Amino acid sequence: MTNIVDFSELVHFTEKQKEAYRAIKKYKYVFYGGAMGGGKSYWLRWGIVGYLIDLAVLGYRNVRAGLFCEDYPALKDRHLSKIEYEFPRWLGVLNRSDYEFALYSEYGGGILCFRNLDDPSKYQSAEFGIEGVDELTKNKKEVFDFLRTRLRWPKLQDTKFLAASNPGGIGHAWVKDLWMNNKFEPGEKEAHLFHFIPAKAIDNPHLPESYFTALEGLPAEMKKAFVEGNWDLFRGQYFTEWSIEQHVVEPFQIPSNWKRFRAYDHGRENPACCLWCVLDYDGNVFVYRELYQSGLNVDQIAQEINRLSEGEEYDWSVADSSIFANTGIVDRGGAETIALSFARNGIVFIPSSKRRVDGWNLMHQYLHWTKDKQPKLRFFNTCYNSIKTIPSLIHDIHHPEDLDTKGEDHSADTMRYFLTILNDQVTPPPLTDVEKKLKQLQEAEQFNFSEFYSGKMYQPEE
């Protein structure tokens, strides 16, 4: 027999936390997120415990639940350190060696397992009837996708995924897409089961006035994220200049005499990104087209770039300098390069500069705007992935001048390659000269790219 618990008297949820808890009954994927001080972590652990007790009343006993953080220090700080004084002794017992809180049999025998996400693959054989992730935005979407595969329990149809987080982090963009913008992968059958409850500090009546006074003194972007729960600006955001209103425009007819360019960042498992840019008479850049796709080989990517480029001419095209390195694939008596593969498909790239921070500084300059001056860099609203990922990038905590490469930085890198060459003191060779040299090499069946990009040809800076 399972004892009935007066859950509301046990946890004393705020009105907003009650709303989020009620949502668990109706939705499968519940995200409670926003400002600091909204009681998100408290709601998460008690929401899981409450649902374990509810399941026991329905006859599902000994269900295992997982509460995940990015690492064990975070688990200890946010949750394990709270158990002793929050969870009453009559409810269950904490096994410190296994990091598990087991409800007593009279409350269903459910087990709340505290786990970290430093290597999600170690849960390959695990099963959970309920999963909760604290600070979900600290994770890539691949972590969420994997945890969904572990969300199952014998005979239990109504499994749950609960999450809480502040704005920001490497997962900011995909979390916002799923729970706030309702943008799902094609074929998503559970889209109607996602639900977002915004959290704000003012929703928590237990916070002292001094807490709000301290938050009011934060920089503008931190204040919007941590006080107001704003998901457009957040702590650690790298491109704080970003504004949808300023940097995104409706497509327009591009004048035929504006200079056109292409920039490319290679990927196969990660997305390959190609951006098409134009330069107007005042030095403003408009990104008017993008290709953003993973899982394609070089020839397939080249064919798609050629298809999208049909009928257009470019002053030059730039790509990540790494594609000029030997891949180890032997072809025509020598090692193949990705650049060579593109060249054989008629796409001749010049190598990008390796000066990352210089490139980011240029990007900051081009994104900068004031109430009296528009930014020099804008994107057509059809460039969806660039618009989504660039503002989501964060600073590298070890190298604050650089951005965190764990984020989805493919569009940003592509833009950096372009702006660095555009503003470089070294002028790239005219495309006509490059084409002549390529034709000579093709006719001789010699593709020596160390020769091709040396001497009088463009030499990238180290």
ZAMARGU-4260 file (C-alpha; in steps of 0.2 Angstrom, whole numbers, plus 5000, padded with zeros to 4 digits):
<rodrens>
0) 5000/5000/5000 | 5006/5017/4996 | 5004/5031/5008 | 4995/5047/5002 | 5006/5063/5004
5) 4999/5080/5005 | 5012/5086/4992 | 5007/5105/4992 | 5010/5106/5011 | 5027/5097/5009
10) 5035/5108/4996 | 5026/5125/4997 | 5028/5129/4979 | 5025/5146/4973 | 5011/5150/4961
15) 5023/5149/4946 | 5030/5133/4952 | 5013/5126/4954 | 5009/5130/4936 | 5025/5121/4930
20) 5020/5106/4941 | 5003/5105/4934 | 5010/5105/4917 | 5019/5089/4921 | 5002/5080/4921
25) 4998/5086/4903 | 5014/5087/4894 | 5029/5075/4892 | 5043/5088/4889 | 5041/5102/4902
30) 5054/5116/4902 | 5054/5129/4917 | 5066/5142/4912 | 5071/5161/4913 | 5078/5172/4926
35) 5088/5168/4941 | 5080/5166/4958 | 5064/5158/4950 | 5066/5142/4960 | 5069/5131/4945
40) 5081/5119/4953 | 5070/5117/4968 | 5055/5114/4957 | 5065/5101/4946 | 5070/5089/4961
45) 5053/5091/4970 | 5044/5089/4953 | 5052/5072/4950 | 5049/5066/4968 | 5031/5071/4967
50) 5029/5062/4950 | 5037/5047/4957 | 5024/5047/4971 | 5010/5050/4959 | 5016/5035/4949
55) 5016/5024/4965 | 4998/5028/4968 | 4994/5022/4950 | 5003/5006/4954 | 5020/5010/4946
60) 5032/5006/4960 | 5051/5006/4961 | 5052/5018/4946 | 5070/5025/4943 | 5072/5044/4939
65) 5087/5053/4933 | 5092/5070/4938 | 5106/5076/4927 | 5119/5091/4928 | 5134/5095/4918
70) 5146/5088/4931 | 5146/5082/4949 | 5151/5098/4957 | 5136/5106/4949 | 5125/5091/4956
75) 5132/5094/4973 | 5130/5112/4973 | 5113/5113/4966 | 5105/5097/4973 | 5114/5085/4984
80) 5119/5098/4997 | 5100/5102/4998 | 5094/5085/5002 | 5098/5083/5020 | 5088/5099/5026
85) 5074/5098/5012 | 5069/5080/5011 | 5061/5074/5027 | 5068/5058/5035 | 5052/5049/5034
90) 5051/5051/5015 | 5067/5041/5011 | 5086/5039/5012 | 5101/5046/5002 | 5114/5033/4997
95) 5129/5044/4996 | 5140/5032/4988 | 5128/5029/4973 | 5121/5047/4973 | 5103/5040/4974
100) 5089/5045/4985 | 5077/5030/4988 | 5059/5033/4993 | 5053/5021/5007 | 5042/5007/5001
105) 5026/5016/5008 | 5029/5030/4996 | 5032/5019/4981 | 5050/5014/4982 | 5055/5026/4968
110) 5073/5030/4966 | 5080/5048/4961 | 5097/5045/4953 | 5109/5060/4953 | 5119/5059/4937
115) 5131/5070/4927 | 5133/5072/4908 | 5151/5073/4906 | 5149/5057/4895 | 5131/5053/4892
120) 5136/5037/4882 | 5139/5029/4899 | 5120/5028/4901 | 5118/5018/4885 | 5110/5003/4895
125) 5100/5014/4908 | 5082/5016/4908 | 5072/5030/4917 | 5054/5033/4919 | 5057/5052/4922
130) 5072/5062/4917 | 5076/5080/4923 | 5091/5091/4917 | 5096/5106/4927 | 5104/5120/4916
135) 5099/5111/4900 | 5107/5125/4890 | 5124/5119/4895 | 5122/5105/4883 | 5122/5102/4865
140) 5106/5095/4857 | 5114/5078/4854 | 5113/5076/4873 | 5095/5079/4873 | 5092/5067/4858
145) 5102/5054/4867 | 5092/5056/4884 | 5076/5054/4875 | 5082/5036/4870 | 5084/5032/4888
150) 5067/5038/4893 | 5057/5022/4895 | 5051/5011/4909 | 5042/4994/4908 | 5023/4996/4905
155) 5024/5015/4909 | 5017/5025/4894 | 5018/5042/4902 | 5036/5045/4904 | 5042/5063/4907
160) 5057/5074/4903 | 5058/5090/4914 | 5071/5103/4912 | 5076/5120/4920 | 5089/5133/4914
165) 5094/5151/4913 | 5096/5159/4896 | 5113/5157/4888 | 5126/5143/4886 | 5130/5132/4871
170) 5113/5125/4870 | 5104/5141/4870 | 5098/5141/4852 | 5091/5124/4851 | 5082/5125/4868
175) 5074/5141/4862 | 5070/5133/4846 | 5061/5118/4853 | 5052/5126/4868 | 5049/5144/4863
180) 5049/5145/4844 | 5041/5127/4842 | 5053/5123/4828 | 5056/5105/4826 | 5065/5092/4815
185) 5054/5086/4801 | 5044/5071/4807 | 5044/5076/4825 | 5028/5067/4832 | 5028/5074/4850
190) 5029/5092/4846 | 5012/5095/4854 | 5020/5088/4871 | 5033/5102/4873 | 5028/5115/4885
195) 5037/5131/4891 | 5034/5140/4908 | 5044/5156/4909 | 5052/5159/4926 | 5056/5176/4933
200) 5064/5181/4950 | 5048/5191/4954 | 5038/5175/4954 | 5048/5170/4970 | 5041/5178/4986
205) 5054/5171/4996 | 5068/5182/4989 | 5074/5197/5000 | 5073/5214/4992 | 5092/5215/4993
210) 5093/5201/4980 | 5084/5212/4967 | 5094/5227/4972 | 5110/5217/4968 | 5103/5211/4951
215) 5098/5229/4946 | 5116/5233/4945 | 5121/5220/4932 | 5126/5225/4915 | 5112/5227/4903
220) 5112/5210/4894 | 5114/5201/4911 | 5100/5210/4919 | 5089/5206/4904 | 5093/5188/4906
225) 5094/5185/4925 | 5081/5198/4931 | 5068/5198/4916 | 5072/5180/4909 | 5075/5187/4892
230) 5080/5174/4879 | 5087/5186/4867 | 5101/5193/4877 | 5110/5183/4890 | 5126/5182/4901
235) 5141/5177/4891 | 5134/5181/4874 | 5148/5184/4862 | 5139/5195/4849 | 5129/5207/4861
240) 5127/5219/4847 | 5115/5207/4838 | 5097/5213/4835 | 5084/5204/4824 | 5077/5222/4820
245) 5094/5228/4815 | 5103/5213/4807 | 5089/5204/4798 | 5081/5211/4782 | 5068/5206/4769
250) 5076/5200/4753 | 5078/5213/4739 | 5083/5213/4721 | 5102/5214/4722 | 5109/5227/4709
255) 5119/5218/4696 | 5135/5228/4698 | 5137/5225/4717 | 5152/5214/4720 | 5148/5196/4725
260) 5158/5183/4736 | 5156/5166/4743 | 5163/5160/4760 | 5164/5142/4766 | 5166/5132/4782
265) 5168/5113/4779 | 5159/5099/4788 | 5152/5082/4786 | 5146/5076/4803 | 5145/5094/4808
270) 5136/5105/4796 | 5145/5112/4781 | 5141/5131/4779 | 5142/5141/4763 | 5137/5160/4763
275) 5134/5171/4748 | 5138/5189/4751 | 5137/5206/4742 | 5145/5222/4745 | 5136/5238/4741
280) 5144/5255/4736 | 5146/5261/4755 | 5155/5245/4760 | 5140/5237/4768 | 5138/5218/4767
285) 5122/5208/4764 | 5122/5189/4766 | 5109/5184/4754 | 5110/5165/4754 | 5116/5151/4764
290) 5119/5132/4762 | 5119/5123/4779 | 5119/5104/4779 | 5128/5089/4786 | 5130/5072/4780
295) 5136/5076/4762 | 5153/5072/4755 | 5163/5085/4746 | 5157/5082/4728 | 5139/5083/4734
300) 5142/5099/4743 | 5151/5106/4728 | 5136/5101/4717 | 5124/5110/4728 | 5135/5126/4729
305) 5136/5126/4710 | 5118/5124/4708 | 5114/5138/4720 | 5128/5149/4711 | 5121/5146/4694
310) 5121/5162/4683 | 5132/5172/4696 | 5150/5178/4696 | 5161/5181/4711 | 5176/5192/4714
315) 5183/5177/4725 | 5178/5163/4736 | 5186/5160/4753 | 5186/5144/4764 | 5194/5138/4780
320) 5213/5136/4777 | 5211/5118/4785 | 5204/5111/4769 | 5221/5114/4760 | 5229/5101/4772
325) 5232/5084/4765 | 5218/5071/4770 | 5228/5056/4767 | 5217/5050/4753 | 5228/5045/4739
330) 5223/5050/4722 | 5233/5053/4706 | 5249/5048/4714 | 5247/5060/4729 | 5237/5065/4744
335) 5220/5072/4740 | 5215/5089/4749 | 5197/5095/4751 | 5202/5111/4742 | 5207/5100/4727
340) 5191/5091/4727 | 5182/5107/4726 | 5193/5114/4712 | 5189/5098/4702 | 5171/5103/4703
345) 5175/5121/4697 | 5175/5129/4714 | 5192/5138/4718 | 5194/5144/4736 | 5207/5155/4743
350) 5212/5150/4761 | 5206/5160/4775 | 5217/5169/4788 | 5220/5160/4804 | 5219/5176/4815
355) 5203/5171/4824 | 5202/5186/4836 | 5206/5198/4823 | 5191/5191/4813 | 5180/5192/4828
360) 5184/5210/4831 | 5180/5214/4813 | 5163/5205/4815 | 5160/5215/4830 | 5163/5231/4820
365) 5152/5226/4806 | 5138/5221/4818 | 5139/5237/4828 | 5125/5249/4826 | 5118/5265/4835
370) 5101/5273/4834 | 5108/5284/4821 | 5118/5272/4811 | 5114/5255/4804 | 5126/5240/4805
375) 5137/5236/4791 | 5133/5218/4791 | 5115/5211/4788 | 5107/5195/4783 | 5092/5191/4772
380) 5079/5183/4783 | 5080/5167/4772 | 5097/5164/4781 | 5089/5155/4795 | 5104/5145/4802
385) 5115/5160/4803 | 5101/5171/4811 | 5098/5157/4824 | 5116/5152/4828 | 5127/5168/4828
390) 5118/5177/4842 | 5118/5160/4853 | 5137/5159/4854 | 5146/5163/4870 | 5163/5168/4876
395) 5177/5155/4879 | 5179/5155/4898 | 5198/5152/4896 | 5200/5164/4882 | 5187/5178/4884
400) 5192/5186/4867 | 5188/5171/4858 | 5171/5162/4857 | 5167/5144/4864 | 5170/5132/4849
405) 5158/5120/4858 | 5144/5130/4851 | 5136/5130/4834 | 5149/5142/4826 | 5149/5136/4808
410) 5140/5152/4801 | 5150/5163/4812 | 5167/5155/4806 | 5161/5157/4788 | 5157/5175/4791
415) 5174/5178/4800 | 5184/5170/4785 | 5175/5182/4773 | 5177/5198/4783 | 5195/5195/4787
420) 5199/5193/4768 | 5188/5207/4763 | 5198/5219/4775 | 5215/5211/4773 | 5230/5221/4767
425) 5234/5206/4756 | 5223/5207/4741 | 5217/5190/4735 | 5221/5186/4717 | 5208/5191/4704
430) 5197/5176/4700 | 5202/5177/4682 | 5220/5174/4686 | 5216/5159/4697 | 5205/5151/4684
435) 5219/5153/4671 | 5231/5144/4683 | 5219/5131/4687 | 5215/5127/4669 | 5234/5125/4666
440) 5235/5113/4680 | 5220/5104/4674 | 5227/5102/4656 | 5243/5095/4663 | 5234/5084/4676
445) 5244/5092/4690 | 5235/5098/4705 | 5250/5105/4716 | 5241/5116/4728 | 5257/5121/4737
450) 5262/5128/4720 | 5245/5135/4717 | 5244/5145/4732 | 5263/5151/4733 | 5274/5163/4725
455) 5264/5176/4716 | 5248/5168/4721 | 5239/5171/4737 | 5249/5166/4753 | 5238/5164/4769
460) 5245/5171/4785 | 5249/5160/4799
</rodrens>
